[in-house]
Amino acid sequence: MPHTQIRTARCAALVGPYLAGKTTLLESLLFAAGAVTRKGSVRDGNAVGDTSPEAKARSMSTELNVASFDYLGERWSILDCPGSVELTGEAQAALMAADIAVVVAEAAPEKAVLLAPLFKVLDDHRIPHLLFINKIDTLGDLRVRDVVAAYQEVSARKLVLREVPLRENGQITGLVDLVSERAWRFNPHKPSDLVALPDSARDWEAEARQAMLESAADFDDGLLEKLLEDMAPDSAELYETLAHELADDLIVPVFFGSAENDNGVRRLLKALRHEGPEVATTAARIDIPADAAVAAQVVKTMMGSHAGKLSLARIWRGTVSDGMTLGGERVSGIFQLFGRDQTKVPQAVAGDLVALGRLEKAVTGDRLTEKANLGPPADWPAAAPPVHGLALRAENRNDEVKLSAALQKLREEDPSLTLDQSAETGELVLWGQGDVHLKLAMDRLRSRFNVAVKGQPPQVPYKETIRKGTSHHARFKRQTGGHGQFADIHVEIRPLPRGSGIQFEDAVVGGAVPRQYIPAVEAGVREAAVRGPLGFPVVDFAVALTGGQFHAVDSSDMAFKTVARQAMADALPACEPVLLEPILTVTIAVPSAFTPKVQRLVSGRRGQLLGFDARPGWPGWDEVKACMPQADMQDLIVELRSLTFGVGSYSAEFERLQEVVGKAADRAVEIRRDMLAAQ
C-alpha cells in the first residue's frame, strides 16, 4: 500500500480461538476500509492473512500476518493472529504491539471457555480490548445477551453490550447502536441502511441501553450522578466515557456481526477509529521511556532463506529513517507490510508497524532506541514451557550441518520452540506446544531452507540398576608377537540408594594392582556402565577393586581397562538388573468442570494423583498435581486438549527414577534391543 502523509497511526490485533473467523474478519475490514476491492477467503487460499504454503495447506492461520492501510486519513495496521492454542506465542507477542485487541468469538455459549486464557493475558497486561461476536447469523433462537452472559463467566472485566439485534421472522436482520439509538438494517457485502427503530424493539432497546449506562457509571461518578437524577447523557459525552473506560481496561465493549457477509463490520471499524487508544496512550501504558527521542519494539522476527532477516517493529516515539542507527545497528530497509506484499518506504513514524531490515542482533521483544538495545521489558510474555517433542534427523546425512543452522533461525523466529541435544540418548529433539506446532516447523525447514527431515517420538531416557551384589574375578591375557597383554582383577559390586550414581573404590592391599593402573580400571567400569545387560545406562551401584595381578612387561592401561569392562559385562547379569524409568512431577491446569476427567486421564496413564487445588489467579480453574512416568506422557497434551476444548495445559519436571516391571519393562527392553540391533 502507498505510504502517504497521515495524521496518526494505530494498531489493532485480531485474536481469538481457532475457527472464530479472524482472517475472514480481516478481509471484511480491509474491504470496508477500501484497502481491497475484492475479498479473498481462507477457503480459496487467497486471503491477505493466510499466504504461506503452510497456511494454505491447512486452511488456517499458521503465523502472524500484518496488513497496513490508510483509512479516513489514518494509518492502520491490523495484526491477524493465529488462533491455534499451539501458536499462542505469536499472538501474545503481537498483543504487545497493539493499541487495542479485537477478541473474535463465535455466537456459541458452549465455546466460552476457549476465551479464558486469552482474557487472562489481556487483563494481566492491561491491554484494552473489545469483543466481536462473529457468525451472528448462526445464533438461531438464542439471545445475544445469553451469549454475552456465557462469555462474562470467563472475563474478569465487565462485558458491556453496545448493540442489540433487530430480528425479522426469526432472523437477525440488523442492529441498534445503544449509544446513538440508531437502527441499521444489514445489506450483505454492502453498507447497512439507516432505518427507523421499530416500535416492537423500543422496550428491550431501552432496557439494554440502561444496562450499558449503569455499567459505564460504575467507573464514572459524573455519569452515575446523572443517572441518579434521571438525566440522560448526550451521545458525545457517552462515547467519550466509554472510550476512556476502554482505554483504561475497565470494560469490554461487545459488538456483533458476520464477517462472512460483512454485516456489522463497518460499525466495528468506526468503533476502533473513534474509541481505540492512540499510540501515545499505549506508549505511556507500557512505560516507553519518555526521554527517548526514538523508541521501537520488535514483536516478531522473520527469517528468510534468501531475503535475510526482518524485524517487525512498532515505532513508539520519533521517526525511524532508512540507514539510521537503531539499537546499535544500522537499519537496512524499512518496509510496510500488506500480507505477503512489502513496500519499501524511506521512514516510519510513531505508531507505524513496519519491518526493519538486517538488525542481526535484535530479537523478538527487544526495545530499541537511537542509543542502545534495551532488551525486552520485564513483563514481556515468557514462552510457554514445551509440552511435545520430536527427535529430528535430516533425510540426507549431508544436510546435518544445514539442519542445525536452519533450526537456529526457526528458533529465533519462534521463541516457543526449544532445541535439545539429549546427552542421554544422543537425539536432537525439537520441543514445542504440540504436534501441529512441530509439524509446521518441519514443513518450514523444507520450504524455506530446503532441508527435509524426519521426526519421531524421542526415546525415553531409561536407566537400569542392580538389586543385589556379587564378587567377580576376571583375567585378560593375550599373547602376540612382542609384548602381550595381561591384567587380572577382583571386584565386588553392590547396589546403592537411588540417586547415588556410580562409585568406585580402590580397596587393593599390598600393591597387587599398581596404583598407575587404578584409573584405567575405573575408566573401564564406567565405560561398561554406559550399556548394561538390559541395554540401558547402569546407575546407582558401587564397585570395589579388592585385588588382582599384573605383569611387569605385558600389563598396560589398555589391558586393565579391557579387563574391567569384561568383569562388568560378566558380573552385572548376576546382580539382578532392573529397569528404571523417569517419573515426572506434573501440574495440570484446567477449568474446574474438567478436573474429574483429568484425574481419570492421569490414572489411565500409570500416574499417581497427588491432589488438586484452585489455580491461583484463575477463578473457576484447578491445578491437578500428579507423578507420571515419562513414557506415558509423549501424547499427553493431545488427549488433555481433546478433553478440555483445547484450553488444558501442563508443566512437568523430573522427580525421580523408579523401578518398572512387567509388560511395560518387557516392551521397553524389547524396543531397545531392536534399536541396538539395527544400528
GIWO-V779814 format. One record per backbone hydrogen bond with DSSP energy under -0.5 kcal/mol. NH is the residue of the N-H (numbers start at 1). CO is the residue of the C=O. E is the energy in kcal/mol with one decimal. If there is no record, write none. Layout:
((NH,CO,E) (NH,CO,E))
This chain:
((4,2,-0.7) (7,73,-1.9) (10,75,-2.7) (12,77,-2.3) (13,100,-2.1) (14,79,-3.5) (15,13,-0.7) (15,102,-2.4) (18,83,-0.8) (20,17,-1.8) (25,21,-2.1) (26,22,-2.3) (27,23,-2.1) (28,24,-2.1) (29,25,-2.9) (30,26,-2.6) (31,27,-2.2) (32,28,-2.6) (33,29,-2.2) (34,30,-0.5) (34,31,-0.8) (35,30,-2.4) (36,30,-1.1) (45,41,-0.8) (45,42,-0.6) (46,41,-1.5) (47,41,-0.7) (50,47,-0.6) (56,52,-2.4) (57,53,-2.3) (58,54,-1.3) (59,55,-1.3) (60,55,-1.5) (65,80,-1.9) (67,78,-1.9) (68,337,-2.2) (69,76,-2.7) (71,74,-3.1) (74,71,-1.2) (75,8,-2.4) (76,69,-3.4) (76,74,-0.5) (77,10,-2.0) (78,67,-2.6) (79,12,-2.8) (79,77,-0.5) (80,65,-2.9) (80,78,-0.7) (81,14,-2.0) (81,79,-0.8) (87,84,-2.0) (88,85,-0.8) (90,87,-0.9) (91,87,-1.0) (92,88,-2.8) (93,89,-1.9) (94,90,-2.1) (95,91,-2.0) (96,92,-0.9) (96,93,-0.7) (97,94,-1.8) (98,94,-0.5) (98,95,-0.9) (99,11,-2.4) (100,11,-1.2) (101,128,-2.2) (102,13,-3.4) (103,101,-0.7) (103,130,-3.1) (104,15,-3.4) (104,102,-0.8) (105,103,-0.5) (105,132,-2.2) (107,134,-0.9) (108,106,-2.2) (111,108,-2.0) (112,109,-1.8) (114,111,-1.4) (115,112,-2.1) (116,113,-1.1) (119,115,-3.0) (120,116,-2.0) (121,117,-1.9) (122,118,-2.4) (123,119,-2.6) (124,120,-2.7) (125,121,-1.8) (126,123,-1.0) (127,122,-2.6) (128,126,-0.6) (130,101,-2.2) (131,253,-3.0) (132,103,-3.1) (132,130,-0.5) (133,131,-0.6) (133,255,-3.0) (134,105,-3.5) (134,132,-0.9) (136,257,-2.1) (138,135,-2.2) (139,136,-1.6) (142,139,-1.6) (146,143,-0.6) (147,143,-1.5) (148,144,-2.6) (149,145,-2.2) (150,146,-1.7) (151,147,-2.0) (152,148,-2.3) (153,149,-1.0) (154,151,-1.2) (155,152,-1.2) (158,250,-0.9) (160,158,-0.5) (160,252,-2.5) (161,159,-0.6) (162,254,-2.3) (163,254,-0.6) (164,176,-1.6) (166,174,-2.4) (168,171,-2.7) (171,168,-1.9) (173,166,-2.7) (173,171,-0.7) (174,166,-1.2) (175,184,-2.2) (176,164,-2.6) (177,182,-2.7) (178,162,-2.5) (178,176,-0.6) (181,177,-2.2) (182,177,-0.6) (183,195,-0.9) (184,175,-3.0) (185,193,-3.2) (186,173,-2.9) (187,190,-0.6) (189,261,-2.8) (190,187,-2.9) (193,185,-2.6) (195,183,-2.3) (201,198,-1.5) (202,198,-0.5) (202,199,-1.1) (205,201,-2.0) (206,202,-2.3) (207,203,-2.1) (208,204,-2.2) (209,205,-2.5) (210,206,-2.2) (211,207,-1.9) (212,208,-2.0) (213,209,-2.6) (214,210,-2.4) (215,211,-2.0) (216,212,-2.3) (217,213,-2.3) (218,214,-0.9) (218,215,-0.7) (219,216,-1.5) (220,217,-1.0) (224,220,-2.2) (225,221,-2.4) (226,222,-1.7) (227,223,-2.3) (228,224,-2.4) (229,225,-1.5) (230,227,-1.5) (231,226,-3.5) (232,230,-0.5) (233,231,-0.5) (238,234,-2.2) (239,235,-2.9) (240,236,-2.0) (241,237,-2.3) (242,238,-2.7) (243,239,-2.4) (244,240,-2.2) (245,241,-2.3) (246,242,-2.1) (247,243,-2.5) (248,244,-1.9) (249,246,-1.8) (250,245,-2.9) (251,245,-1.0) (252,158,-2.8) (254,160,-2.5) (255,131,-3.1) (255,253,-0.5) (257,133,-2.1) (258,263,-2.2) (262,258,-0.7) (263,258,-2.1) (268,264,-1.5) (269,265,-2.6) (270,266,-2.2) (271,267,-2.1) (272,268,-2.4) (273,269,-2.1) (274,270,-2.7) (275,271,-2.5) (276,271,-0.5) (276,272,-1.5) (282,278,-1.8) (283,279,-2.9) (284,280,-1.9) (285,281,-2.0) (286,282,-2.0) (287,284,-1.2) (288,283,-2.6) (292,289,-1.3) (293,291,-0.6) (295,317,-1.7) (296,368,-2.3) (297,314,-1.9) (298,366,-2.5) (299,312,-3.1) (300,312,-1.2) (301,413,-0.5) (302,310,-3.1) (303,301,-0.5) (304,302,-0.5) (304,308,-1.1) (310,302,-2.6) (311,356,-2.6) (312,300,-2.7) (312,310,-0.6) (313,311,-0.5) (313,354,-3.4) (314,297,-2.3) (315,352,-2.7) (316,295,-2.5) (316,314,-0.7) (317,295,-1.9) (320,348,-2.9) (321,319,-0.6) (322,346,-2.5) (323,331,-1.7) (324,321,-2.0) (326,324,-0.5) (326,329,-3.4) (327,369,-3.5) (329,326,-1.3) (331,324,-2.9) (332,330,-0.5) (332,357,-2.5) (333,331,-0.6) (334,345,-0.5) (335,355,-2.3) (336,343,-2.9) (338,341,-2.3) (339,66,-3.4) (341,338,-1.8) (343,336,-2.6) (344,342,-0.5) (345,334,-2.7) (348,320,-2.5) (350,318,-0.9) (351,315,-3.7) (352,349,-2.6) (354,313,-2.4) (354,352,-0.5) (355,335,-2.6) (356,311,-2.5) (356,354,-0.5) (357,333,-2.7) (358,309,-2.2) (360,358,-1.4) (362,359,-0.6) (365,298,-2.8) (366,363,-2.2) (367,375,-1.5) (368,296,-3.1) (369,372,-2.6) (370,294,-0.6) (374,367,-2.9) (374,372,-0.7) (375,367,-0.6) (377,365,-0.5) (380,377,-1.8) (387,432,-2.6) (388,432,-1.6) (390,430,-2.1) (391,456,-3.5) (392,390,-0.6) (392,428,-2.9) (393,454,-1.7) (395,452,-2.6) (396,452,-0.5) (397,395,-0.6) (399,396,-2.7) (400,397,-1.5) (403,399,-2.9) (404,400,-1.9) (405,401,-1.8) (406,402,-2.4) (407,403,-2.5) (408,404,-1.6) (409,405,-1.5) (410,406,-2.2) (411,407,-2.4) (412,408,-1.7) (413,409,-1.9) (414,410,-2.5) (417,414,-2.0) (418,431,-2.2) (420,429,-2.4) (422,420,-1.0) (422,427,-2.7) (426,422,-1.9) (428,392,-0.5) (429,420,-3.4) (429,427,-0.8) (430,390,-2.9) (430,428,-0.5) (431,418,-3.2) (431,429,-0.5) (432,388,-2.8) (438,434,-2.1) (439,435,-2.7) (440,436,-2.3) (441,437,-1.6) (442,438,-2.1) (443,439,-2.4) (444,440,-2.4) (445,441,-1.9) (446,442,-1.4) (447,443,-2.9) (448,444,-2.5) (449,444,-0.9) (449,445,-0.8) (450,446,-0.9) (451,445,-2.3) (452,450,-0.5) (454,393,-2.7) (456,391,-1.5) (462,460,-2.6) (463,580,-2.3) (464,537,-2.6) (465,578,-2.3) (467,575,-1.9) (467,576,-0.9) (468,575,-1.9) (470,493,-2.1) (472,491,-2.7) (474,489,-2.4) (476,487,-3.4) (478,485,-2.8) (480,478,-0.6) (485,478,-3.1) (486,554,-1.3) (487,476,-2.1) (488,549,-1.5) (489,474,-2.6) (490,547,-2.6) (491,472,-2.8) (492,544,-2.2) (493,470,-3.3) (494,542,-2.2) (496,540,-2.1) (500,497,-1.7) (503,541,-2.1) (505,543,-2.6) (507,505,-1.0) (507,545,-2.2) (509,546,-0.6) (512,509,-0.7) (517,514,-1.9) (518,515,-1.0) (519,515,-0.6) (521,517,-1.7) (522,518,-2.3) (523,519,-2.4) (524,520,-2.1) (525,521,-2.2) (526,522,-2.4) (527,523,-2.3) (528,524,-2.1) (529,525,-1.4) (530,527,-1.1) (531,528,-1.0) (532,536,-3.0) (535,532,-1.5) (537,462,-0.5) (538,529,-3.2) (539,464,-2.5) (541,501,-1.5) (542,494,-2.9) (543,503,-2.3) (544,492,-2.7) (545,505,-2.8) (545,543,-0.5) (546,490,-2.2) (546,544,-0.8) (547,490,-1.2) (549,488,-1.6) (555,551,-1.7) (560,556,-2.1) (561,557,-2.5) (562,558,-2.4) (563,559,-2.3) (564,560,-1.7) (565,561,-2.0) (566,562,-2.2) (567,563,-2.5) (568,564,-2.2) (569,565,-2.4) (570,566,-2.0) (571,567,-2.4) (572,568,-2.5) (574,571,-1.4) (575,572,-2.1) (576,573,-0.7) (578,465,-2.5) (579,660,-0.5) (580,463,-3.5) (581,658,-2.9) (583,656,-3.3) (584,628,-3.0) (585,653,-2.9) (586,584,-0.6) (586,626,-3.3) (587,651,-2.6) (588,586,-0.5) (588,624,-3.1) (589,649,-2.8) (590,588,-0.5) (590,622,-2.1) (592,620,-2.8) (594,591,-2.3) (595,592,-1.4) (598,594,-2.2) (599,595,-2.3) (600,596,-1.9) (601,597,-2.2) (602,598,-2.5) (603,599,-2.1) (604,600,-2.2) (605,602,-1.4) (606,603,-1.1) (607,602,-2.2) (608,627,-3.1) (609,607,-0.6) (610,625,-3.0) (611,625,-1.0) (613,623,-1.9) (615,621,-2.2) (616,614,-0.5) (618,615,-2.1) (621,618,-1.8) (622,590,-3.2) (623,613,-3.1) (624,588,-3.1) (625,611,-3.0) (625,623,-0.5) (626,586,-2.2) (627,608,-2.4) (628,584,-2.5) (630,582,-2.7) (632,629,-1.5) (633,630,-1.8) (636,633,-1.2) (639,635,-1.6) (640,636,-2.8) (641,637,-2.3) (642,638,-1.7) (643,639,-1.9) (644,640,-1.1) (645,642,-0.5) (646,641,-2.5) (647,644,-1.8) (649,589,-1.9) (651,587,-1.8) (653,585,-1.7) (655,583,-2.7) (656,583,-1.6) (658,581,-2.3) (660,579,-2.1) (664,661,-0.6) (665,661,-0.6) (666,662,-2.5) (667,663,-2.7) (668,664,-1.9) (669,665,-2.5) (670,666,-2.3) (671,667,-2.6) (672,668,-2.0) (673,669,-2.5) (674,670,-2.3) (675,671,-2.1) (676,672,-2.5) (677,673,-2.3) (678,674,-1.4) (679,675,-0.7) (679,676,-0.7))
